[in-house]
Amino acid sequence: MKLAVIGGGHMGRLHAQKIERLPGVELAAVVDRDPKRGSIADYRQIIPQVQAAVVSVPTDQHHEVARACLEGGVHVLIEKPMTVTLAEADELIALASRKSLVLQVGHVQRYSPAFRALTARMNRPIYIEAERLSAFKQRGAEVDVVLDLMIHDLDLALALARSEVTQISACGFRVLTKDIDIANARLEFASGCVANLSASRVSQAALRKLRVFQNDLYVSADLQGGKLRYVRQAGGNIQEQEENHGEGDALMEQMKSFSSSILEKTPVAVDGKAGREALRVGIEVGRLVRERLERFA
């Protein structure tokens, strides 16, 4: 299978490295307008030559590029956030369905060994808490911190809760850009689960923490280091257990999943509908933050 990477920036280069190691897959080209980053400048030239593509251009170009690929009969793995608007996401989902093509969204944290191990132990979470802090980078700054960083944890919370979001409240602030740089969101689910998520792109140190509670178990996860700590009560005593899953290679596992869904027809782990739901919640969080900022300006 010939696969192209469209967008030769940071994530595009990482994707290309993984593709070169995939069995049964050939990296056909890296497409970028900058000749130092890609061998082809116009993505439309590569569409007739490949069966699949990774779309890792800036978010505001996702819809245009992914739509052209799907219209050309090309399977697509699109970086998160899926698109800028829900209408764009709906169009891509409908087009992929009509063409019987794979549309996968790059929520790479789903493939973290630590998150997979955590998910296997959690059957009905009642409370989820996530912190995702990062230093400011120009890459990704075309969208607010909710769609840049928090969307990872929105997707993880949705995957863990496996329930409809019934209520959202949020606050946030502008610091280094004209858009939201720090945000906090509280999600309530129909199951009774509650998620409290915080994201910042103006921190000095990176942090990826996830804590999940259910009636008989508490799990603390360091998704950056791959460490898990389980706490439970047994016979009146508190028992603790630690696991180290290492950093793993979530991006490689994601690429394997994409390849398998095309070549072996396996189910898509994070399909267009999952990507759309994370986007929908993220857009609502952003709207609530902006309304609050205007109210207290």
N, C-alpha and C positions, 0 to 999 in steps of 0.2 A: 504494500500500500504506500503510495506516495503522499507525503504530508508536508504542507508548507506552514511556516510561521509568518504571520503578517504583523509586522511591528517588531523592529529589532532593538528595542530599548532593553532595560534591565530584565524584565520578565521574559521578553522574547528570547533573549540570549540564554536564559536558564531553560526555557522550554526546548530550545534547539539542542542543548547539551543532553537533555533527557531523551529526546527523540532519536538521537544518533545511537543510543544504547538499546533501543527497543527492537526486539526480534520481529521480523516480518514487516518492518516499517522503514521507509527511506525518507530522509530529510531532503525534499525536493528543492527548497529554496527558503531563504530568509528575505522577506520583502520589507524594504524601508526606503524612504526617499533619500536618506543619507547614504551615499555609496560606501562609507566606512562601516556601516552597520548591516547593510543588505546587498545581495547580489542582483536584485530586481527592484526597480523603483515603483512600478505600478502594479498593485495587487490584482488588477483585472487581467493582466497578462498570464498569471499563474493558474487562474481558476480552471481553464480547460485541461490543464496538465496534471491535476492532483485529484485525489479522492477525499482528502480531509484537510482541514486547516485549523490552526490555533490563531485566534484573533486577540492580539495583545497590543493594539493601538490605544491611544487615549480614549477614555470613556465616551466622550462626545462623538467619537467616530465609530463606536461599536456597532450601532444599528446599520449604518450605511454599508460597512464592510461585511458584516455577517449576513445581511440580506442578499448582497451580491453573491456571496459564496453559496448560500442555500438555493438561490434561484439558478445557479450553475450546477446544482446537483452535488455539492460538496458538503460533507459532514463537518460540523463546527463545534470546537471547544472555545467558548468565549470567556474572557477574563471577567472577574467581578469588578464593579457591579455590572449586571447584565447589560443594561442600557441606562439612558438618562430618564426616560419616561415609561409609564406602564403601557401606553399605546404602542410604543416601539417594541417592548417585550412581547406584547400580545401578537403583534404582526410576525415576529420571528417564530414564536411557538406555533402559530397557525401554519406558517410556511413550511416549517420542518415537518409538521404532521402531514401536510398535504403531499410533500415530496418523499415521505417515509425516510427521513434523514435523522441522524443523531444530532441533538442539540444539547450540549453539556455546558454547565456553567462552572467556572473555575473557583469554587469555594474550597480551596486546597486544604483548609484545616480539617475538613471531614476525613481526610486520609492520614491525619497524624496518628501514629501508633498509640500515643497516650489517649487521644480522644476515642479511638476505637475500643481500647481496653476499658475506658470509663463507661462508654455506652453499653458495653456488654454486661456491666454490673448494675446498671440503673434501669429499673422497669417502670417506675412511676415517680419522677422527680416532683417535689413540692416547692423547692426554691432553688433558683440558679443565680449565681453572681459571677460577673466577668469583669476583668480589668484589662484593657489593651492600651498601653502607653507607648509612644514612639517619639523620637526626635523629628523635627520638621524636615521634610524632604519636598523638593519641588515636584518630584514625580508623584502623581496622584492628586496634586493640589487643584486640578481642574474641577474637582467635586469637593463637597464639605467632608468633615471628619466622619460623619455618619456613614456616608457611602464609600469613603476611603478605607476606614479602619473598623468602625463599629459593625459594619455589615457582616464581617466574619462571625462575630459573636451573635448577631441576630440570627444568622443561619444555624449556628450551633444550638442556640436556644430553641429554635423552631424544631430542629431535628430531635432534640432531647424531649421536649414537651409533647410532641406529636398531638397537638391540640390547637384549636382555633384561638387566635388572639382576640380577646373581647374588649380590652381597654388598654390605652397607651397614655402615659404622661411623660414629659421630657423637659429638660432645661439644658442650657449650654451658653457658650460665650465665644466671641471673636477675640483673637489675640494677635496673630501675625498676618492674617489675611482678611479679606473683606467678607469672608464666609465663616461658618462655624468651625472652630478649632478644638473645642472641648465640649463634650456632650455626655449627658446621663439620661438613660431611658428606663422606665419601669413598664414591663409588659405583664398583663394578667391574661391567663388562658382559661378557656372553658372548663378545663380539668381541675382548676383550682391552683395550678402551678403559677408562681410569680417569678419573673426574671428581672434582675437589676443589673444594668449594663453601663459601663463607663468607658469612654474612649478619649484620648488626647493625642494630638500630633505636635505638641509643644513641650514634651517632657525631655529631661536630660538622659534618662536611661530607658531602655526598652523593657516592657513587662507584658507577659501573656499569661494571666492567671484565670483559672476557671474553678469555681466551687459549686458542687451540686449536692443537694440534700434530698433524701427521701426518708420515710418513716423509720427505717431500720439501718440507715447507712449515710455517712457523709464522706464525700470524696473531694480532695483538693488536688488540682492539677496545675503543674507548671508546663504549659504547652510548648514553651521555648526550650526547656531542658528535657522534656519527656518524662518528668517525674510525677508519680501519683502517690497520694497518702490516703488510705482508707481508715475511717474511724467508725466503730460500731460498739454497741453494748451487748455483752453476752454473760449471762449468769450473774448479773449485778456488777460486772467488771467492764472497764473500757478497754477495748482491744484496738491496737493500731497496727497497720501493715503498710509497708512502703514498696513501691515497684519503680523500677527505672527502665523506661522503654527507649532511652536514648533519643536523639533528635530525629532518627529515622530519615526517610526521604519521601515526604508527603507528596512533593511535586512529581516524583517518579511514579509513585503509586497512582496518582491522578492520571498521568499519561497512560499507564498500563490499563486503567479502567476505560479510558476513552478508546484506546486501540481495541480492547476486548469487546466493547459495545458495538463496534463496527464489524470486526472480523469474526467474532464468535456470537454476536447477537445477544450478549449478556445485558441485563437491565442497566440503565443509566442511573448511577448513584445520585447524582445531583443534576436533574434535568431542568428544562426550561421553566417548568411550573414551580420547582423549588427555588430557582433563581429569581423568578418573578415575585414570589411571596416575600423573600428577604428584601427585595427592592421595594415592594409595596410598604412594608413596615418601616424600612429606612426612610422612604419619602415622607411618611406620616410623622416620624420622629423629627425630621428636619423641619417640617411645616410647623409643628408645635413649638420647637425651639425658636424659630424666627418670629412667631406670633408673640412669644414671651419677651423676646428681646425688644420688639417694637413697643410692647405694652409698658415696659420699664425703661425705655430709652430716656 
